[in-house]
Amino acid sequence: MIKTFVSIAIWVCSVILTMAVCFAIFFFRVILYPFDKKRKIAHMQGFWWADCIIRLNPYWKLKVNGLENIDYHKTYVVIANHQSLADIIILYKTRMQFKWIAKESLFKVPFIGWSLSLSEHIKLARGEYSSIKKAYRKAAEWLRKDISVLIFPEGTRSDNGAMNVFQNGAFKLAIREKKPILPIRIKGTHNVMPKGSWIFKSKVSISITVLPAIDTAEFNPGDFAKLRDMAFVKIAGA
């Protein structure tokens, strides 16, 4: 019963915070429209939003490792394994500027989707070749503007915490645009809630580990599978 009441309180507070961050993003988008063309200020609103959600959840114990592996003056193709919607929250703890490649359905969720659109993140419809092509073309445009792009190369969330095979798109993109791959390992978020339930589990240990970047300068376009497998091994072994 206590877990139920606590979970309700967490969800209510999270909804209020998500509404607040949406209004903040809208405000800065309007006020700074001519000056912040990369929507960096809008993206930064996610930092305090994530901090608040993490702090208000008494069941989450988060550890962030490897921030020294981020050069904030460089542009990356950031890849991370995907276990839960909580991944989106904790990845803001890197304090990096990036554009998500996110599934189209998220853009339709009130406040969350509006925030994604206002910050000009990248929409992707799964299984639609034209949408995939358009999303990666947009990702390349952001990389050329020195904004990193964050991709979940598994394509979908893992059901049990074990990593699914990586798809090729992120690695082809990194080689083509000559940008380093920045691998991130996420652990524990699949335990945040049992599948099909909205009740939070108690005392979940979560960690996010930023691994050393992989330089792609020496990779040829046909080497994407080698780069993909290298990144998979790095994350799986973290």
URNORKA-V20721 format. One record per residue. N is the residue number from 0. RES is the residue in one small letter. PSI is psi as a letter, one per 40 degrees, with the letter a starting at -180 (999 if undefined). OMEGA is omega in whole degrees, 0 to 359 (NA if undefined). D_FIRST is the distance of its C-alpha to the first C-alpha in Angstrom with 2 decimals. Layout:
# URNORKA-V20721
n=N res=RES psi=PSI omega=OMEGA d_first=D_FIRST
n=N res=RES psi=PSI omega=OMEGA d_first=D_FIRST
This chain:
# URNORKA-V20721
n=0 res=m psi=d omega=179 d_first=0.00
n=1 res=i psi=d omega=179 d_first=3.83
n=2 res=k psi=d omega=180 d_first=5.44
n=3 res=t psi=d omega=180 d_first=5.09
n=4 res=f psi=d omega=179 d_first=6.48
n=5 res=v psi=d omega=180 d_first=8.70
n=6 res=s psi=d omega=177 d_first=9.85
n=7 res=i psi=d omega=180 d_first=10.80
n=8 res=a psi=d omega=179 d_first=12.63
n=9 res=i psi=d omega=180 d_first=14.34
n=10 res=w psi=d omega=180 d_first=15.49
n=11 res=v psi=d omega=179 d_first=16.81
n=12 res=c psi=d omega=180 d_first=18.63
n=13 res=s psi=d omega=177 d_first=19.97
n=14 res=v psi=d omega=179 d_first=21.37
n=15 res=i psi=d omega=179 d_first=23.01
n=16 res=l psi=d omega=180 d_first=24.48
n=17 res=t psi=d omega=175 d_first=25.76
n=18 res=m psi=d omega=181 d_first=27.42
n=19 res=a psi=d omega=181 d_first=28.91
n=20 res=v psi=d omega=177 d_first=30.33
n=21 res=c psi=d omega=178 d_first=31.81
n=22 res=f psi=d omega=178 d_first=33.64
n=23 res=a psi=d omega=179 d_first=34.78
n=24 res=i psi=d omega=179 d_first=36.17
n=25 res=f psi=d omega=181 d_first=37.89
n=26 res=f psi=d omega=182 d_first=39.38
n=27 res=f psi=d omega=176 d_first=40.83
n=28 res=r psi=d omega=181 d_first=41.99
n=29 res=v psi=d omega=185 d_first=44.00
n=30 res=i psi=d omega=186 d_first=45.29
n=31 res=l psi=e omega=186 d_first=46.24
n=32 res=y psi=d omega=183 d_first=47.21
n=33 res=p psi=e omega=189 d_first=50.84
n=34 res=f psi=d omega=185 d_first=50.10
n=35 res=d psi=g omega=186 d_first=47.01
n=36 res=k psi=d omega=178 d_first=48.04
n=37 res=k psi=e omega=179 d_first=45.89
n=38 res=r psi=f omega=179 d_first=42.76
n=39 res=k psi=d omega=180 d_first=42.03
n=40 res=i psi=d omega=177 d_first=40.70
n=41 res=a psi=d omega=180 d_first=38.42
n=42 res=h psi=d omega=183 d_first=37.09
n=43 res=m psi=e omega=177 d_first=36.56
n=44 res=q psi=d omega=176 d_first=33.99
n=45 res=g psi=d omega=181 d_first=31.65
n=46 res=f psi=d omega=181 d_first=31.93
n=47 res=w psi=d omega=177 d_first=30.18
n=48 res=w psi=d omega=179 d_first=27.67
n=49 res=a psi=d omega=179 d_first=26.66
n=50 res=d psi=d omega=182 d_first=26.72
n=51 res=c psi=d omega=181 d_first=24.34
n=52 res=i psi=d omega=180 d_first=21.75
n=53 res=i psi=d omega=182 d_first=21.99
n=54 res=r psi=d omega=184 d_first=21.79
n=55 res=l psi=e omega=181 d_first=18.78
n=56 res=n psi=h omega=184 d_first=16.65
n=57 res=p psi=e omega=183 d_first=15.68
n=58 res=y psi=e omega=184 d_first=15.16
n=59 res=w psi=h omega=171 d_first=18.74
n=60 res=k psi=h omega=187 d_first=21.74
n=61 res=l psi=h omega=174 d_first=24.83
n=62 res=k psi=h omega=180 d_first=28.38
n=63 res=v psi=h omega=183 d_first=31.37
n=64 res=n psi=i omega=168 d_first=34.62
n=65 res=g psi=e omega=180 d_first=38.13
n=66 res=l psi=d omega=178 d_first=38.54
n=67 res=e psi=e omega=178 d_first=42.10
n=68 res=n psi=e omega=178 d_first=42.82
n=69 res=i psi=h omega=169 d_first=42.57
n=70 res=d psi=h omega=187 d_first=45.84
n=71 res=y psi=e omega=175 d_first=44.81
n=72 res=h psi=e omega=180 d_first=48.38
n=73 res=k psi=i omega=177 d_first=48.24
n=74 res=t psi=h omega=185 d_first=47.05
n=75 res=y psi=i omega=156 d_first=45.02
n=76 res=v psi=h omega=184 d_first=43.68
n=77 res=v psi=h omega=176 d_first=40.22
n=78 res=i psi=i omega=179 d_first=38.45
n=79 res=a psi=i omega=171 d_first=34.97
n=80 res=n psi=i omega=190 d_first=33.04
n=81 res=h psi=h omega=183 d_first=30.17
n=82 res=q psi=d omega=190 d_first=26.70
n=83 res=s psi=i omega=173 d_first=24.27
n=84 res=l psi=d omega=178 d_first=24.30
n=85 res=a psi=d omega=178 d_first=23.25
n=86 res=d psi=d omega=182 d_first=26.86
n=87 res=i psi=d omega=180 d_first=28.17
n=88 res=i psi=d omega=188 d_first=26.31
n=89 res=i psi=d omega=180 d_first=27.33
n=90 res=l psi=e omega=174 d_first=30.92
n=91 res=y psi=e omega=179 d_first=31.57
n=92 res=k psi=e omega=175 d_first=31.40
n=93 res=t psi=e omega=182 d_first=34.86
n=94 res=r psi=f omega=179 d_first=36.23
n=95 res=m psi=i omega=168 d_first=38.62
n=96 res=q psi=h omega=178 d_first=40.26
n=97 res=f psi=i omega=171 d_first=39.82
n=98 res=k psi=h omega=175 d_first=39.44
n=99 res=w psi=i omega=156 d_first=36.78
n=100 res=i psi=h omega=188 d_first=37.88
n=101 res=a psi=i omega=182 d_first=34.88
n=102 res=k psi=i omega=186 d_first=34.47
n=103 res=e psi=d omega=183 d_first=35.63
n=104 res=s psi=d omega=178 d_first=32.39
n=105 res=l psi=d omega=181 d_first=30.74
n=106 res=f psi=e omega=181 d_first=33.54
n=107 res=k psi=e omega=179 d_first=32.50
n=108 res=v psi=h omega=180 d_first=28.97
n=109 res=p psi=i omega=179 d_first=29.16
n=110 res=f psi=d omega=177 d_first=29.47
n=111 res=i psi=d omega=180 d_first=29.00
n=112 res=g psi=d omega=179 d_first=31.99
n=113 res=w psi=d omega=178 d_first=33.96
n=114 res=s psi=d omega=178 d_first=33.50
n=115 res=l psi=d omega=181 d_first=34.76
n=116 res=s psi=d omega=181 d_first=37.72
n=117 res=l psi=d omega=179 d_first=38.63
n=118 res=s psi=e omega=177 d_first=38.66
n=119 res=e psi=f omega=170 d_first=40.78
n=120 res=h psi=i omega=194 d_first=38.77
n=121 res=i psi=h omega=184 d_first=40.06
n=122 res=k psi=h omega=180 d_first=38.99
n=123 res=l psi=h omega=174 d_first=39.25
n=124 res=a psi=h omega=183 d_first=39.09
n=125 res=r psi=i omega=175 d_first=38.57
n=126 res=g psi=e omega=179 d_first=41.35
n=127 res=e psi=h omega=187 d_first=43.73
n=128 res=y psi=d omega=182 d_first=46.68
n=129 res=s psi=d omega=179 d_first=47.88
n=130 res=s psi=d omega=179 d_first=44.51
n=131 res=i psi=d omega=180 d_first=44.29
n=132 res=k psi=d omega=180 d_first=47.87
n=133 res=k psi=d omega=181 d_first=47.26
n=134 res=a psi=d omega=181 d_first=44.15
n=135 res=y psi=d omega=174 d_first=46.09
n=136 res=r psi=d omega=177 d_first=49.05
n=137 res=k psi=d omega=178 d_first=46.91
n=138 res=a psi=d omega=178 d_first=45.45
n=139 res=a psi=d omega=179 d_first=49.05
n=140 res=e psi=d omega=179 d_first=49.93
n=141 res=w psi=d omega=179 d_first=47.19
n=142 res=l psi=d omega=179 d_first=48.28
n=143 res=r psi=e omega=175 d_first=51.82
n=144 res=k psi=e omega=179 d_first=50.60
n=145 res=d psi=f omega=172 d_first=49.14
n=146 res=i psi=h omega=180 d_first=45.49
n=147 res=s psi=i omega=178 d_first=43.46
n=148 res=v psi=h omega=181 d_first=41.63
n=149 res=l psi=h omega=185 d_first=38.31
n=150 res=i psi=h omega=169 d_first=37.92
n=151 res=f psi=h omega=188 d_first=35.47
n=152 res=p psi=e omega=174 d_first=38.23
n=153 res=e psi=d omega=178 d_first=36.06
n=154 res=g psi=d omega=179 d_first=35.83
n=155 res=t psi=i omega=182 d_first=32.25
n=156 res=r psi=i omega=174 d_first=29.03
n=157 res=s psi=i omega=180 d_first=28.87
n=158 res=d psi=d omega=189 d_first=26.37
n=159 res=n psi=e omega=180 d_first=26.24
n=160 res=g psi=d omega=176 d_first=27.41
n=161 res=a psi=i omega=184 d_first=31.02
n=162 res=m psi=h omega=170 d_first=33.49
n=163 res=n psi=i omega=179 d_first=35.19
n=164 res=v psi=i omega=179 d_first=38.92
n=165 res=f psi=h omega=172 d_first=40.08
n=166 res=q psi=i omega=192 d_first=41.95
n=167 res=n psi=e omega=192 d_first=45.29
n=168 res=g psi=d omega=183 d_first=45.09
n=169 res=a psi=d omega=186 d_first=43.95
n=170 res=f psi=d omega=173 d_first=46.65
n=171 res=k psi=d omega=180 d_first=49.41
n=172 res=l psi=d omega=182 d_first=48.52
n=173 res=a psi=d omega=180 d_first=48.62
n=174 res=i psi=d omega=181 d_first=51.99
n=175 res=r psi=d omega=182 d_first=53.49
n=176 res=e psi=e omega=179 d_first=52.56
n=177 res=k psi=f omega=177 d_first=53.29
n=178 res=k psi=i omega=179 d_first=49.97
n=179 res=p psi=i omega=172 d_first=48.21
n=180 res=i psi=h omega=175 d_first=45.00
n=181 res=l psi=h omega=183 d_first=42.18
n=182 res=p psi=i omega=177 d_first=39.67
n=183 res=i psi=h omega=179 d_first=36.07
n=184 res=r psi=h omega=177 d_first=33.73
n=185 res=i psi=h omega=178 d_first=29.96
n=186 res=k psi=i omega=169 d_first=27.70
n=187 res=g psi=e omega=185 d_first=24.00
n=188 res=t psi=e omega=178 d_first=22.86
n=189 res=h psi=e omega=179 d_first=22.43
n=190 res=n psi=e omega=184 d_first=19.44
n=191 res=v psi=d omega=177 d_first=17.65
n=192 res=m psi=i omega=173 d_first=15.70
n=193 res=p psi=i omega=181 d_first=16.23
n=194 res=k psi=h omega=179 d_first=18.93
n=195 res=g psi=e omega=181 d_first=18.04
n=196 res=s psi=i omega=176 d_first=14.43
n=197 res=w psi=e omega=180 d_first=13.37
n=198 res=i psi=h omega=179 d_first=10.32
n=199 res=f psi=h omega=173 d_first=11.87
n=200 res=k psi=i omega=178 d_first=12.49
n=201 res=s psi=i omega=171 d_first=12.73
n=202 res=k psi=g omega=178 d_first=16.28
n=203 res=v psi=h omega=176 d_first=18.49
n=204 res=s psi=h omega=181 d_first=22.18
n=205 res=i psi=i omega=175 d_first=24.20
n=206 res=s psi=i omega=175 d_first=27.94
n=207 res=i psi=h omega=184 d_first=30.66
n=208 res=t psi=h omega=176 d_first=34.25
n=209 res=v psi=h omega=183 d_first=37.29
n=210 res=l psi=i omega=178 d_first=40.16
n=211 res=p psi=i omega=182 d_first=43.88
n=212 res=a psi=i omega=176 d_first=45.33
n=213 res=i psi=h omega=180 d_first=47.58
n=214 res=d psi=h omega=181 d_first=50.89
n=215 res=t psi=e omega=186 d_first=52.09
n=216 res=a psi=d omega=184 d_first=55.61
n=217 res=e psi=e omega=181 d_first=57.27
n=218 res=f psi=h omega=174 d_first=55.42
n=219 res=n psi=i omega=182 d_first=57.34
n=220 res=p psi=d omega=181 d_first=55.79
n=221 res=g psi=e omega=183 d_first=55.95
n=222 res=d psi=e omega=186 d_first=54.01
n=223 res=f psi=d omega=181 d_first=50.59
n=224 res=a psi=d omega=177 d_first=49.48
n=225 res=k psi=d omega=178 d_first=50.50
n=226 res=l psi=d omega=179 d_first=48.53
n=227 res=r psi=d omega=182 d_first=45.48
n=228 res=d psi=d omega=178 d_first=45.56
n=229 res=m psi=d omega=180 d_first=46.15
n=230 res=a psi=d omega=179 d_first=43.10
n=231 res=f psi=d omega=181 d_first=40.94
n=232 res=v psi=d omega=180 d_first=42.12
n=233 res=k psi=d omega=183 d_first=41.49
n=234 res=i psi=d omega=181 d_first=37.86
n=235 res=a psi=d omega=182 d_first=37.16
n=236 res=g psi=e omega=184 d_first=38.74
n=237 res=a psi=999 omega=NA d_first=37.06
